[in-house]
Amino acid sequence: MTIVNQLKLYIPKFLTQKKTNILFFVLVLLFSAFFVAVYQPLGLLNPPPLLTSLHHRLYSIILVLIGLAVFSISRRVLFLVQQRVSISLGGYFLWVGVEFIMLVASLSFIAWNLNEDSSVTYPLIAERTAISIIGLLAMPYIVSVLVFLLQQKRLEIASLTSQLDQTTVGTPVVGREDVLQFYDKGGKLVLATKCSNVLYIEAADNYTVIHFLSSEKEDTLVLHNSLKNIAETFSSQGMVRCHRGYLVNLANVKYMRKEKDGLVLEIAHCDRLIPVSKTYAHDVVQQFAN
């Protein structure tokens, strides 16, 4: 997969869900506590002599709390945005970049005002602050990525184990209409799950993003296959093409309503609004009514 195609992929809900952000906050707090205990105050160059060691620590704690407040606001907005629209991987990186700039700018401004040495310039403080923030956030991001990769592997193992168990008891998965099996272009089974677990599927160039329920929560999986192939494969199992970029499971559609831009479908369990294009509107309405 090329870098361009990777950036066009949609980010998994894992990156914005509550437990991920809580894990990230805990890791940042642990690293911040270590930072405050052993390191010079964040962004403060040539601290005034009247600033005692205790004041140094208090200063750093205040900056860390301000940084966490900025981060939490940013992630809350990101979560709300992703509920309405799908954010690509490139868009997520852009969001993180803007978030980083906001952190550096706000914390550097505070540090610059606390420095009494007029020779200390704002760019110099901003450079020091940026390096400190990178050091604080690098490990939490690495741990988050590792947890995500572990989660994806567990999902793949659970899917294959489920298939093996059902085959062992003499019920072939291939013949079951209530089970959807997703294969990549190479013919490798990537996911097998009950039809009722699939919420919707969206296109991402030559890839698709499957949104499904895992342990009663929405999860996502990137599949190297086209939406057209998947639509043709599961057309008889309640999966309906409603847009050139979307395939929905009618069993998980809460309602359909008309808005100024056309028809939309609200998907259960994730409250996501999926557009219905004019090309597919008649077929969707007809199948939804049956």
Number of C-alpha atoms within 10 A of each C-alpha: 8 6 8 10 14 15 16 16 22 23 22 22 20 18 17 17 15 14 11 15 18 12 14 17 17 12 19 20 17 12 17 20 16 12 20 18 13 9 14 16 23 25 29 23 19 12 17 12 7 7 10 11 12 8 12 18 20 14 19 23 18 12 21 21 13 15 18 16 13 16 19 15 12 16 20 14 13 17 16 11 12 16 15 12 11 16 19 18 18 18 16 16 13 12 16 16 12 13 17 18 13 16 22 23 17 15 22 25 15 15 22 21 11 15 19 13 13 7 9 14 12 17 12 14 23 21 13 17 22 20 13 17 19 12 14 19 17 11 15 20 14 11 14 18 14 12 14 16 12 12 13 15 12 12 18 17 14 15 17 16 13 15 21 14 13 12 13 10 8 8 13 13 19 11 8 11 12 12 18 20 19 20 16 17 14 8 9 10 15 18 20 20 21 14 20 17 21 24 26 24 25 23 22 23 15 15 22 24 23 22 21 23 18 13 8 9 11 18 20 21 20 20 20 20 21 18 25 16 10 19 18 12 14 18 13 10 17 17 22 23 28 24 19 15 18 22 26 24 22 23 17 20 20 12 13 18 11 11 9 6 9 12 19 20 22 17 21 17 15 16 13 19 19 23 21 26 19 13 12 14 17 13 14 22 14 9 11 15 7 5
